[in-house]
Amino acid sequence: TKLFRLIFLVLGALLIILSPEMSKSAMFYYSNAMILGIVLVILIVLFQ
């Protein structure tokens, strides 16, 4: 579980560092919306 916390800490720091660059990209918004939609569909199917 400590490894997961470290991985999420590093990923979070990377997201914060790269956020100004990513916010300029329309592809970033589309891909995030698609990923969010897919995750929501999977959760809905799992918890029916």
PQR file with spaces between the fields and no chain letter, atoms N, CA, C, O and H, PARSE charges and radii, in Angstrom:
ATOM       1  N    THR     1       0.822   -1.208    0.000 -0.4000 1.5000
ATOM       2  CA   THR     1       0.000    0.000    0.000 -0.0000 2.0000
ATOM       3  C    THR     1       0.863    1.267    0.000  0.5500 1.7000
ATOM       4  O    THR     1       0.442    2.303   -0.516 -0.5500 1.4000
ATOM       5  N    LYS     2       2.061    1.188    0.574 -0.4000 1.5000
ATOM       6  CA   LYS     2       2.933    2.366    0.554 -0.0000 2.0000
ATOM       7  C    LYS     2       3.401    2.667   -0.863  0.5500 1.7000
ATOM       8  O    LYS     2       3.581    3.828   -1.233 -0.5500 1.4000
ATOM       9  H    LYS     2       2.402    0.347    0.994  0.4000 1.0000
ATOM      10  N    LEU     3       3.597    1.612   -1.657 -0.4000 1.5000
ATOM      11  CA   LEU     3       4.032    1.822   -3.036 -0.0000 2.0000
ATOM      12  C    LEU     3       2.962    2.563   -3.823  0.5500 1.7000
ATOM      13  O    LEU     3       3.273    3.460   -4.607 -0.5500 1.4000
ATOM      14  H    LEU     3       3.451    0.669   -1.357  0.4000 1.0000
ATOM      15  N    PHE     4       1.690    2.187   -3.615 -0.4000 1.5000
ATOM      16  CA   PHE     4       0.597    2.871   -4.309 -0.0000 2.0000
ATOM      17  C    PHE     4       0.551    4.344   -3.930  0.5500 1.7000
ATOM      18  O    PHE     4       0.333    5.203   -4.784 -0.5500 1.4000
ATOM      19  H    PHE     4       1.437    1.459   -2.978  0.4000 1.0000
ATOM      20  N    ARG     5       0.756    4.636   -2.652 -0.4000 1.5000
ATOM      21  CA   ARG     5       0.728    6.029   -2.196 -0.0000 2.0000
ATOM      22  C    ARG     5       1.857    6.820   -2.844  0.5500 1.7000
ATOM      23  O    ARG     5       1.666    7.970   -3.239 -0.5500 1.4000
ATOM      24  H    ARG     5       0.934    3.938   -1.958  0.4000 1.0000
ATOM      25  N    LEU     6       3.027    6.211   -2.952 -0.4000 1.5000
ATOM      26  CA   LEU     6       4.169    6.881   -3.579 -0.0000 2.0000
ATOM      27  C    LEU     6       3.905    7.122   -5.060  0.5500 1.7000
ATOM      28  O    LEU     6       4.208    8.193   -5.586 -0.5500 1.4000
ATOM      29  H    LEU     6       3.182    5.277   -2.631  0.4000 1.0000
ATOM      30  N    ILE     7       3.336    6.116   -5.732 -0.4000 1.5000
ATOM      31  CA   ILE     7       3.023    6.251   -7.158 -0.0000 2.0000
ATOM      32  C    ILE     7       2.019    7.373   -7.372  0.5500 1.7000
ATOM      33  O    ILE     7       2.201    8.199   -8.267 -0.5500 1.4000
ATOM      34  H    ILE     7       3.089    5.246   -5.305  0.4000 1.0000
ATOM      35  N    PHE     8       0.957    7.418   -6.561 -0.4000 1.5000
ATOM      36  CA   PHE     8      -0.045    8.473   -6.711 -0.0000 2.0000
ATOM      37  C    PHE     8       0.535    9.844   -6.380  0.5500 1.7000
ATOM      38  O    PHE     8       0.152   10.840   -6.994 -0.5500 1.4000
ATOM      39  H    PHE     8       0.809    6.747   -5.834  0.4000 1.0000
ATOM      40  N    LEU     9       1.453    9.906   -5.416 -0.4000 1.5000
ATOM      41  CA   LEU     9       2.108   11.172   -5.087 -0.0000 2.0000
ATOM      42  C    LEU     9       2.909   11.684   -6.277  0.5500 1.7000
ATOM      43  O    LEU     9       2.836   12.864   -6.620 -0.5500 1.4000
ATOM      44  H    LEU     9       1.764    9.097   -4.917  0.4000 1.0000
ATOM      45  N    VAL    10       3.674   10.793   -6.905 -0.4000 1.5000
ATOM      46  CA   VAL    10       4.481   11.181   -8.064 -0.0000 2.0000
ATOM      47  C    VAL    10       3.580   11.585   -9.228  0.5500 1.7000
ATOM      48  O    VAL    10       3.839   12.593   -9.885 -0.5500 1.4000
ATOM      49  H    VAL    10       3.733    9.835   -6.626  0.4000 1.0000
ATOM      50  N    LEU    11       2.520   10.808   -9.493 -0.4000 1.5000
ATOM      51  CA   LEU    11       1.599   11.150  -10.583 -0.0000 2.0000
ATOM      52  C    LEU    11       0.913   12.487  -10.332  0.5500 1.7000
ATOM      53  O    LEU    11       0.749   13.282  -11.257 -0.5500 1.4000
ATOM      54  H    LEU    11       2.309    9.989   -8.959  0.4000 1.0000
ATOM      55  N    GLY    12       0.516   12.738   -9.105 -0.4000 1.5000
ATOM      56  CA   GLY    12      -0.119   14.004   -8.764 -0.0000 2.0000
ATOM      57  C    GLY    12       0.827   15.173   -8.957  0.5500 1.7000
ATOM      58  O    GLY    12       0.434   16.208   -9.495 -0.5500 1.4000
ATOM      59  H    GLY    12       0.649   12.092   -8.353  0.4000 1.0000
ATOM      60  N    ALA    13       2.068   15.020   -8.526 -0.4000 1.5000
ATOM      61  CA   ALA    13       3.059   16.084   -8.698 -0.0000 2.0000
ATOM      62  C    ALA    13       3.309   16.345  -10.181  0.5500 1.7000
ATOM      63  O    ALA    13       3.430   17.497  -10.597 -0.5500 1.4000
ATOM      64  H    ALA    13       2.388   14.179   -8.090  0.4000 1.0000
ATOM      65  N    LEU    14       3.385   15.277  -10.982 -0.4000 1.5000
ATOM      66  CA   LEU    14       3.571   15.445  -12.428 -0.0000 2.0000
ATOM      67  C    LEU    14       2.400   16.186  -13.052  0.5500 1.7000
ATOM      68  O    LEU    14       2.594   17.066  -13.891 -0.5500 1.4000
ATOM      69  H    LEU    14       3.287   14.341  -10.645  0.4000 1.0000
ATOM      70  N    LEU    15       1.179   15.831  -12.642 -0.4000 1.5000
ATOM      71  CA   LEU    15       0.001   16.522  -13.177 -0.0000 2.0000
ATOM      72  C    LEU    15       0.032   18.008  -12.845  0.5500 1.7000
ATOM      73  O    LEU    15      -0.295   18.846  -13.686 -0.5500 1.4000
ATOM      74  H    LEU    15       1.022   15.117  -11.961  0.4000 1.0000
ATOM      75  N    ILE    16       0.426   18.330  -11.619 -0.4000 1.5000
ATOM      76  CA   ILE    16       0.483   19.739  -11.221 -0.0000 2.0000
ATOM      77  C    ILE    16       1.560   20.477  -12.016  0.5500 1.7000
ATOM      78  O    ILE    16       1.348   21.609  -12.450 -0.5500 1.4000
ATOM      79  H    ILE    16       0.692   17.649  -10.936  0.4000 1.0000
ATOM      80  N    ILE    17       2.706   19.837  -12.205 -0.4000 1.5000
ATOM      81  CA   ILE    17       3.800   20.479  -12.941 -0.0000 2.0000
ATOM      82  C    ILE    17       3.428   20.671  -14.407  0.5500 1.7000
ATOM      83  O    ILE    17       3.727   21.710  -14.995 -0.5500 1.4000
ATOM      84  H    ILE    17       2.877   18.917  -11.852  0.4000 1.0000
ATOM      85  N    LEU    18       2.772   19.667  -15.001 -0.4000 1.5000
ATOM      86  CA   LEU    18       2.464   19.717  -16.432 -0.0000 2.0000
ATOM      87  C    LEU    18       1.143   20.408  -16.751  0.5500 1.7000
ATOM      88  O    LEU    18       0.810   20.591  -17.922 -0.5500 1.4000
ATOM      89  H    LEU    18       2.529   18.823  -14.524  0.4000 1.0000
ATOM      90  N    SER    19       0.383   20.796  -15.721 -0.4000 1.5000
ATOM      91  CA   SER    19      -0.960   21.333  -15.974 -0.0000 2.0000
ATOM      92  C    SER    19      -1.000   22.576  -16.864  0.5500 1.7000
ATOM      93  O    SER    19      -1.909   22.669  -17.689 -0.5500 1.4000
ATOM      94  H    SER    19       0.653   20.648  -14.770  0.4000 1.0000
ATOM      95  N    PRO    20      -0.078   23.537  -16.756 -0.5600 1.5000
ATOM      96  CA   PRO    20      -0.169   24.690  -17.674  0.2800 2.0000
ATOM      97  C    PRO    20      -0.050   24.275  -19.143  0.5500 1.7000
ATOM      98  O    PRO    20      -0.735   24.820  -20.008 -0.5500 1.4000
ATOM      99  N    GLU    21       0.821   23.311  -19.411 -0.4000 1.5000
ATOM     100  CA   GLU    21       1.002   22.854  -20.792 -0.0000 2.0000
ATOM     101  C    GLU    21      -0.210   22.063  -21.268  0.5500 1.7000
ATOM     102  O    GLU    21      -0.658   22.227  -22.403 -0.5500 1.4000
ATOM     103  H    GLU    21       1.377   22.867  -18.709  0.4000 1.0000
ATOM     104  N    MET    22      -0.744   21.196  -20.388 -0.4000 1.5000
ATOM     105  CA   MET    22      -1.874   20.355  -20.786 -0.0000 2.0000
ATOM     106  C    MET    22      -3.145   21.169  -20.976  0.5500 1.7000
ATOM     107  O    MET    22      -3.988   20.809  -21.797 -0.5500 1.4000
ATOM     108  H    MET    22      -0.379   21.063  -19.467  0.4000 1.0000
ATOM     109  N    SER    23      -3.296   22.258  -20.232 -0.4000 1.5000
ATOM     110  CA   SER    23      -4.530   23.034  -20.329 -0.0000 2.0000
ATOM     111  C    SER    23      -4.639   23.769  -21.661  0.5500 1.7000
ATOM     112  O    SER    23      -5.716   24.244  -22.018 -0.5500 1.4000
ATOM     113  H    SER    23      -2.610   22.550  -19.565  0.4000 1.0000
ATOM     114  N    LYS    24      -3.532   23.868  -22.397 -0.4000 1.5000
ATOM     115  CA   LYS    24      -3.568   24.507  -23.721 -0.0000 2.0000
ATOM     116  C    LYS    24      -4.040   23.538  -24.799  0.5500 1.7000
ATOM     117  O    LYS    24      -4.380   23.957  -25.906 -0.5500 1.4000
ATOM     118  H    LYS    24      -2.656   23.482  -22.107  0.4000 1.0000
ATOM     119  N    SER    25      -4.062   22.250  -24.484 -0.4000 1.5000
ATOM     120  CA   SER    25      -4.341   21.227  -25.489 -0.0000 2.0000
ATOM     121  C    SER    25      -5.806   20.796  -25.451  0.5500 1.7000
ATOM     122  O    SER    25      -6.301   20.341  -24.420 -0.5500 1.4000
ATOM     123  H    SER    25      -3.785   21.910  -23.586  0.4000 1.0000
ATOM     124  N    ALA    26      -6.494   20.942  -26.584 -0.4000 1.5000
ATOM     125  CA   ALA    26      -7.885   20.492  -26.666 -0.0000 2.0000
ATOM     126  C    ALA    26      -7.960   18.966  -26.565  0.5500 1.7000
ATOM     127  O    ALA    26      -8.918   18.425  -26.014 -0.5500 1.4000
ATOM     128  H    ALA    26      -6.092   21.311  -27.422  0.4000 1.0000
ATOM     129  N    MET    27      -6.954   18.278  -27.095 -0.4000 1.5000
ATOM     130  CA   MET    27      -6.932   16.813  -27.046 -0.0000 2.0000
ATOM     131  C    MET    27      -6.956   16.323  -25.594  0.5500 1.7000
ATOM     132  O    MET    27      -7.557   15.292  -25.294 -0.5500 1.4000
ATOM     133  H    MET    27      -6.175   18.718  -27.543  0.4000 1.0000
ATOM     134  N    PHE    28      -6.314   17.051  -24.714 -0.4000 1.5000
ATOM     135  CA   PHE    28      -6.306   16.704  -23.292 -0.0000 2.0000
ATOM     136  C    PHE    28      -7.726   16.690  -22.732  0.5500 1.7000
ATOM     137  O    PHE    28      -8.096   15.777  -21.993 -0.5500 1.4000
ATOM     138  H    PHE    28      -5.826   17.889  -24.957  0.4000 1.0000
ATOM     139  N    TYR    29      -8.515   17.693  -23.080 -0.4000 1.5000
ATOM     140  CA   TYR    29      -9.892   17.761  -22.583 -0.0000 2.0000
ATOM     141  C    TYR    29     -10.740   16.626  -23.155  0.5500 1.7000
ATOM     142  O    TYR    29     -11.502   15.995  -22.423 -0.5500 1.4000
ATOM     143  H    TYR    29      -8.215   18.434  -23.680  0.4000 1.0000
ATOM     144  N    TYR    30     -10.614   16.363  -24.451 -0.4000 1.5000
ATOM     145  CA   TYR    30     -11.405   15.300  -25.075 -0.0000 2.0000
ATOM     146  C    TYR    30     -11.036   13.935  -24.508  0.5500 1.7000
ATOM     147  O    TYR    30     -11.914   13.124  -24.210 -0.5500 1.4000
ATOM     148  H    TYR    30      -9.995   16.876  -25.046  0.4000 1.0000
ATOM     149  N    SER    31      -9.742   13.682  -24.359 -0.4000 1.5000
ATOM     150  CA   SER    31      -9.329   12.368  -23.858 -0.0000 2.0000
ATOM     151  C    SER    31      -9.761   12.179  -22.404  0.5500 1.7000
ATOM     152  O    SER    31     -10.173   11.085  -22.019 -0.5500 1.4000
ATOM     153  H    SER    31      -9.030   14.340  -24.601  0.4000 1.0000
ATOM     154  N    ASN    32      -9.669   13.229  -21.601 -0.4000 1.5000
ATOM     155  CA   ASN    32     -10.119   13.110  -20.212 -0.0000 2.0000
ATOM     156  C    ASN    32     -11.615   12.876  -20.128  0.5500 1.7000
ATOM     157  O    ASN    32     -12.070   12.090  -19.298 -0.5500 1.4000
ATOM     158  H    ASN    32      -9.334   14.118  -21.914  0.4000 1.0000
ATOM     159  N    ALA    33     -12.387   13.544  -20.972 -0.4000 1.5000
ATOM     160  CA   ALA    33     -13.836   13.341  -20.973 -0.0000 2.0000
ATOM     161  C    ALA    33     -14.169   11.910  -21.377  0.5500 1.7000
ATOM     162  O    ALA    33     -15.061   11.294  -20.793 -0.5500 1.4000
ATOM     163  H    ALA    33     -12.018   14.183  -21.646  0.4000 1.0000
ATOM     164  N    MET    34     -13.465   11.377  -22.367 -0.4000 1.5000
ATOM     165  CA   MET    34     -13.698    9.996  -22.798 -0.0000 2.0000
ATOM     166  C    MET    34     -13.350    9.016  -21.676  0.5500 1.7000
ATOM     167  O    MET    34     -14.113    8.090  -21.401 -0.5500 1.4000
ATOM     168  H    MET    34     -12.741   11.877  -22.841  0.4000 1.0000
ATOM     169  N    ILE    35     -12.217    9.216  -21.041 -0.4000 1.5000
ATOM     170  CA   ILE    35     -11.794    8.325  -19.958 -0.0000 2.0000
ATOM     171  C    ILE    35     -12.800    8.371  -18.812  0.5500 1.7000
ATOM     172  O    ILE    35     -13.166    7.333  -18.261 -0.5500 1.4000
ATOM     173  H    ILE    35     -11.598    9.969  -21.265  0.4000 1.0000
ATOM     174  N    LEU    36     -13.244    9.573  -18.456 -0.4000 1.5000
ATOM     175  CA   LEU    36     -14.231    9.710  -17.384 -0.0000 2.0000
ATOM     176  C    LEU    36     -15.529    8.995  -17.747  0.5500 1.7000
ATOM     177  O    LEU    36     -16.116    8.312  -16.908 -0.5500 1.4000
ATOM     178  H    LEU    36     -12.947   10.416  -18.903  0.4000 1.0000
ATOM     179  N    GLY    37     -15.977    9.148  -18.982 -0.4000 1.5000
ATOM     180  CA   GLY    37     -17.197    8.482  -19.434 -0.0000 2.0000
ATOM     181  C    GLY    37     -17.074    6.973  -19.383  0.5500 1.7000
ATOM     182  O    GLY    37     -17.998    6.284  -18.950 -0.5500 1.4000
ATOM     183  H    GLY    37     -15.500    9.703  -19.664  0.4000 1.0000
ATOM     184  N    ILE    38     -15.941    6.457  -19.822 -0.4000 1.5000
ATOM     185  CA   ILE    38     -15.725    5.007  -19.820 -0.0000 2.0000
ATOM     186  C    ILE    38     -15.720    4.471  -18.393  0.5500 1.7000
ATOM     187  O    ILE    38     -16.325    3.436  -18.114 -0.5500 1.4000
ATOM     188  H    ILE    38     -15.190    7.017  -20.174  0.4000 1.0000
ATOM     189  N    VAL    39     -15.040    5.172  -17.491 -0.4000 1.5000
ATOM     190  CA   VAL    39     -14.992    4.741  -16.088 -0.0000 2.0000
ATOM     191  C    VAL    39     -16.391    4.749  -15.479  0.5500 1.7000
ATOM     192  O    VAL    39     -16.758    3.824  -14.754 -0.5500 1.4000
ATOM     193  H    VAL    39     -14.548    6.013  -17.718  0.4000 1.0000
ATOM     194  N    LEU    40     -17.174    5.787  -15.769 -0.4000 1.5000
ATOM     195  CA   LEU    40     -18.538    5.851  -15.232 -0.0000 2.0000
ATOM     196  C    LEU    40     -19.398    4.708  -15.759  0.5500 1.7000
ATOM     197  O    LEU    40     -20.169    4.115  -15.004 -0.5500 1.4000
ATOM     198  H    LEU    40     -16.877    6.539  -16.358  0.4000 1.0000
ATOM     199  N    VAL    41     -19.275    4.395  -17.042 -0.4000 1.5000
ATOM     200  CA   VAL    41     -20.041    3.285  -17.615 -0.0000 2.0000
ATOM     201  C    VAL    41     -19.646    1.968  -16.951  0.5500 1.7000
ATOM     202  O    VAL    41     -20.510    1.155  -16.621 -0.5500 1.4000
ATOM     203  H    VAL    41     -18.649    4.877  -17.655  0.4000 1.0000
ATOM     204  N    ILE    42     -18.352    1.758  -16.756 -0.4000 1.5000
ATOM     205  CA   ILE    42     -17.888    0.528  -16.108 -0.0000 2.0000
ATOM     206  C    ILE    42     -18.446    0.433  -14.688  0.5500 1.7000
ATOM     207  O    ILE    42     -18.901   -0.631  -14.269 -0.5500 1.4000
ATOM     208  H    ILE    42     -17.651    2.419  -17.024  0.4000 1.0000
ATOM     209  N    LEU    43     -18.412    1.549  -13.943 -0.4000 1.5000
ATOM     210  CA   LEU    43     -18.947    1.538  -12.578 -0.0000 2.0000
ATOM     211  C    LEU    43     -20.444    1.261  -12.567  0.5500 1.7000
ATOM     212  O    LEU    43     -20.934    0.516  -11.718 -0.5500 1.4000
ATOM     213  H    LEU    43     -18.043    2.414  -14.283  0.4000 1.0000
ATOM     214  N    ILE    44     -21.168    1.855  -13.502 -0.4000 1.5000
ATOM     215  CA   ILE    44     -22.613    1.630  -13.573 -0.0000 2.0000
ATOM     216  C    ILE    44     -22.908    0.162  -13.874  0.5500 1.7000
ATOM     217  O    ILE    44     -23.804   -0.429  -13.271 -0.5500 1.4000
ATOM     218  H    ILE    44     -20.770    2.460  -14.191  0.4000 1.0000
ATOM     219  N    VAL    45     -22.159   -0.424  -14.798 -0.4000 1.5000
ATOM     220  CA   VAL    45     -22.367   -1.833  -15.148 -0.0000 2.0000
ATOM     221  C    VAL    45     -22.019   -2.732  -13.964  0.5500 1.7000
ATOM     222  O    VAL    45     -22.731   -3.698  -13.690 -0.5500 1.4000
ATOM     223  H    VAL    45     -21.431    0.055  -15.287  0.4000 1.0000
ATOM     224  N    LEU    46     -20.933   -2.423  -13.264 -0.4000 1.5000
ATOM     225  CA   LEU    46     -20.516   -3.261  -12.139 -0.0000 2.0000
ATOM     226  C    LEU    46     -21.509   -3.222  -10.984  0.5500 1.7000
ATOM     227  O    LEU    46     -21.726   -4.237  -10.322 -0.5500 1.4000
ATOM     228  H    LEU    46     -20.354   -1.638  -13.486  0.4000 1.0000
ATOM     229  N    PHE    47     -22.112   -2.067  -10.734 -0.4000 1.5000
ATOM     230  CA   PHE    47     -22.956   -1.912   -9.548 -0.0000 2.0000
ATOM     231  C    PHE    47     -24.443   -1.915   -9.865  0.5500 1.7000
ATOM     232  O    PHE    47     -25.238   -1.343   -9.120 -0.5500 1.4000
ATOM     233  H    PHE    47     -21.936   -1.242  -11.271  0.4000 1.0000
ATOM     234  N    GLN    48     -24.823   -2.550  -10.958 -0.4000 1.5000
ATOM     235  CA   GLN    48     -26.249   -2.669  -11.289 -0.0000 2.0000
ATOM     236  C    GLN    48     -26.951   -3.554  -10.273  0.5500 1.7000
ATOM     237  O    GLN    48     -28.157   -3.777  -10.378 -0.5500 1.4000
ATOM     238  H    GLN    48     -24.178   -3.015  -11.564  0.4000 1.0000
